[in-house]
């Protein structure tokens, strides 16, 4: 008997609760289902989305269960989840050749890793914990990987409270910021020095007494943006990306446990939502930090942006802002709230979610064809192309 969407979400929620790492990062894994088989090319799963909308043709190329896609030049990177056991225990980073669709490099097991970041041509990930005899001695491990082989080059240990999930924001010029997402205490951000292995913390900033809910560097590398959530209202902080000096502060209403964020020179996109509810998208100016447009969900009464399914993810890639969720996909010019193209998704499947990125001139995302699951290559409408 076929499961309803509500039953399917409930099953994924129960799987998530069984993970060793029960932090909010597991919410991003609700979109995935149990992986069938090892990493391998797969060419038979092909589908178009809702035929009444602009066509976004999707084809699964790499079979498996993935999260947190990232692109750099001619390579696609993703976090691969284990085939057995807790999803947080056996995570690895994989590099995919977008032309052939083959996995060409795989890292060692790096438990509970989060979204990869690029800093001066090297891959950085965070996640696994190194525990001492007390919570004050607990650390999480930030790892530096070769961009080609994914061999671990360096390890940094950074203080971490008993709760929460490490998050990174990285960019050129040695910019590497570390925060804790979804913890129960304040939002503390640290800039570490990747060149020295993190032996010197270059800046420590407490932006709020509320927990961190997201963090990103803007595309110019000049500013760092951090979101916090108190449940009833949310805040955005704008910092100098090198010194951590506070530049701006603003409020918005899009309650979520975590946010996916994209920052360009003058605009900020924030996507988020609670489990089992519609996801929201908020579009802000950055000087001052002010809401310009938003989805019609939550406490807001008049939205000018489309609503999305639960846990929408926003990415900037190839000159476009891409937003994906389990209900619909959309693309935007980075400094305009006008939708360039939007398509509705299932049920029935396929469902394409989580981290839409351009690699090798092609759009990639996670996909659930019910089964199989894997990395899908998409052909978006022409209006999405720069």
N, C-alpha and C positions, 0 to 999 in steps of 0.2 A: 504494500500500500504506500502511495506517495505521501511524504510528509508535507504539512503546510509550512509556510514561511515562518510562522510563529514557533512551530515545533522544531524546525531546523535551527532557528536562533537559540532556542532553549537548550538544544543538544550541544551546540557549540559553546554556550555559556558554561555548561556542566564540565565539558572538556577543559575549558580554560581554568576553572576552579581547581582542577586536579593537578595543574602544573606545579612544579617545585617552586618557581618564582611566581607568587600570587599578586605581584604588583600590577599597577594599571597598564603596564605595557602589554599584558596579555589581551587587552581589549582589541588591539590591532590584529589579533589572530582570530577573531570571531569570523572573519571572512573566509578562513581556510577550513578545509575538511581533511580527514586523515589521508596521508599520502599513500599512493599505491605504486610500488616499484621504485627503483633507484633513479638517480638523475640520468636522463637520456633524452635525445631528440624525439619529438613526437609530431607527426604531420597530419593526423587524420581528423583532429577536432577543429572544425571550422564553423563559424556562425556569423550572422549579421544580427545587430540589435533590432529593437522594435522597428519593423519596416515602415511605420508611419512617420518616423523621424529620419533626419539625415543619417546615412549609412555609416556605421563604424564597424567595419569588418574585423573580426577577431579570430586569430588562429593560435592555438597552443603550440609552442615550439619546444619548450623544455618541460618535461613532466616532473611534478614534485609539489612541495608545499613551501612557499616562500613568503617573505615579508621585506619591507624596507628597501625598495629599489633605489639605485643611484646610477647615474651615467657620467662618464668622463671620456670625451673624445670618441674613440671607436670601441669602447668597452662598456658593457653593462654589468653592474654589480648588484647582488642581492644577498639577503640573509636566508640561508637554507635551513629549514627545520628538520629535526630527526624523524626517521620513519617509525621509530618505536621509543617508548618511554616519555618522560615529561618533555614538553616542547622547549623548555628553557635549558635543558641539560646538555643537549648535543648540537647546538647551533654552530653553523660555519658560515663563512663568506665565500661566495662563488663568483667567478668572473666568466661572463658569457660573450662569445664572439657574435655580435648582432647579425653578421652576414650569414654565417653558417648555422647559427642557432645552437652551437655546441658549447658545453661547459669546458673551458680551457684551463682553469685553475681553481683549486679549492683549498681553503685554509685548514689549519688544524682545528679541532673542536675548541670553541671559545664560548663557554656556557653563558646563556642569557644575554647575548650581545644585542645592542640596539643599532639604530640606523648608522651606516657608515658615513664618514665625512672625508673630504679631500683637503689636505693641507700641503701646499707646495709639492704636488705630485705623488704624495703618499696617502695611503688609506688609514684612517683611524676609526676604531670601534671601542665601545665601552660596554661593560655588563657584568662579568663574573666578579664575585666578591671574595675578598680575603679577610677572614674574620679573626679578630683577636679575642682576648679573654673578656673584654667589655665592649659596650657599644661605641665607646670613644676610640677604640682601636680598630673598628671595622672600616675597611677600605673597599672601594671598587677599583677594578683594573681597567685602565685605558691602554689599548694595544695599538702599536704602529705596525702596519703591514706593507710589504712591497706591492705596488700597484700591478705588477705583472705576474708574479708568482704567488702572491698572498702569503708569503712566508713572514712570520712574526719577527720584527726587527728589534722592537723596544717595548718595554712595559712601564707604565706609570701607575703608581698607587696614589689615589686621591681620597681624602677623608669622606665618609658617607655615614649618614645616620642609619638607624635600624630599619627605616622604612623608605620606600620610594624607589625610583628607577633612574639610573644615570642617563643623561642626555648630553649630546655634543653639538656644538656649532663651530664649524671650521671653515677656513678660507685661506687665500694666498697671503704671503707676508708673515707667515708664522702665527696666524690667528687660530687659536684653539681654546674654546671656552667649554667648561664642564659645569653642569647643573644637576639637580636632583628633581625629577618629575613625579608629582603625585605623593610626595612625602607628607607627613603629618605636622611638620614644623615649618619654619620660614623658608623663603626662596633665596638660597645662597648660590652665587655664581663665582666660579674661579677661572681665571685665565692662566693656563699653564704654558710652559715653554717647551715646545716639542723638540727644539734643537738640543736641549740639555737633558732630555728625558724627564722633564718635569721636576727636576731637583729644586727649582725655584718657582714659587707661585708668583706670577707677575701682577695679579690683582685679585682681590677678594671683595665681592660686593653683596650686601644683603639688600635686595630690592623691595622685599615685602615680608610681613609676618605671616602671610598666607603661602600655601605651597605653590611651587612652580607648576605650570601646566603646559609649557611649551617655550621654545627658544629658537631663534634663527639669526643669522647674519644677513644683511642686505647685499644686493648684487654688486654694490660698489666697494664693499669691505670696510666702510666707514662706521657703520652703526650696528649695534647688537640690540635685538628686540626680545623681551621676555614677557610671557603672559603668566598671570597668576589667577587662581580661582578660589573663591570662598564659598561656592555653592549658590548663593543668591545673586552675586555680581562678580564681574571679572575686570581685571586691570591689565593694561599694557604699559611697559616701561621701555624707554628709548635710552640707550647708553652709548658712550664713545667706545668703539670696538677695540681700541688699544688700551685705554686707561681705565675703563669702567665708569667714568664720570657720568652722573645722571644728566640727561639732556631734556627729557620730556616724560610725561605721565598722562594717561587717559583711561577712561572707563568705557566699558561696553557690556551688553547683556546678551550672552549666548552661552548659558550654563553648560559646562562639560567637565569631564574628569581630565581631559587632555586636549590640546589643540595642535593642529598641523598649521604651520605658518610659512608664508612667502613674503619677503620684503624686497621691493625694488627701490629706486632712488627716491621716489616721492609717495609711494603707496604701500600699504600693508594689507595682506589677505590672511584671514584667520578662519579656519574650518574646525568644527568640533561638534560634540553631542554626547548624550547619555545613551547607555545600552537600551535597545528596544524602542528608541524614539527617533523622530526625524532629526537629521543633522542640519546644521546651519552654516552659513558662509557670511562673514562680515568683511567689509571693504572700508579701509580707513585711509585718511591722509596721514602723513608722517610728521608734518610741521605746520600746525600743531597736530597732535594725535587726536583725531576726530572721526567718528563714524560717518561715512558718506552713503553707504548702502548696506543692506543686510537681508537675510532670508526671513520670511514671515513665520517664525517659530518662537517658542518660549514666551517670554514676557512681552515681546515686541508685537505691536498691533498693525503695522503696515510695512511690509517688506518689498524691496525692489530687486532682490536677487532670488533665483530659484532655490527651493528647498532640496535637500539631498537625503539619501538614506543614512542610517546610523554610521557614525565614525567616518565622515568624509575626510579625504586626504587631499591637500593642496600641494602642488609642485610647480616650480618654475623650470622650464626646459625649452630650449630652441626658440626663445623669444615669446613664449606663451605661458599663461597660467592655466594649468590643467587641474580639474577637480573631479575626483572619482569617489563613488560610494556604491553600496549594493543596490541602489534604486536608479541612479542615473549618472551620466558623465557630462562634463561641459568643458569648454575652453573659452578663454578670455584674452584680450590684449592686456598686458600687465598694468596699464594705467587707465583702464576703462571698465566700469561694471556691466557694460553691454555684453550679452551672451553672443559669442560668435557662432557656436553650434552646441546643441544639447541633444542627448539621446536618452530615452528611458530604457531601463533594464528590467529583468524578470521580477518575480517568477513568471513563467518558467525560465530556467537557466538558458544561456550562459550568464554569469555574473562576473563582471570585470571590475576589480577594486584595487585600492592601495597602490599609491606611488606610480602615477603615469609619468614616464620619463622618455626622452628622445635619446636614442643611442644609435650611432651609425646611420643617421638620417631616418630612422624608423621609430614609431611610438610603441612602447612596451608597458605592460601592466601585469599584475596578478590576475588569474582567471580561474573560475570554478565552473566547469561544464557538467559537474554533478554525477560521477566523476567523468573524466580525469580533472585534476587541478594542475596548475603550472604557470609558467611565464608565457604570456601571449603577445604576439606581434599584432598591432592594430593598424588599420588604415583609416584615419579620421577624415571628416569632410574637408574639402578644399578650403573652406572658410577658416579652418583652424590653422592653416599653414601660414607662416610669416610672409 
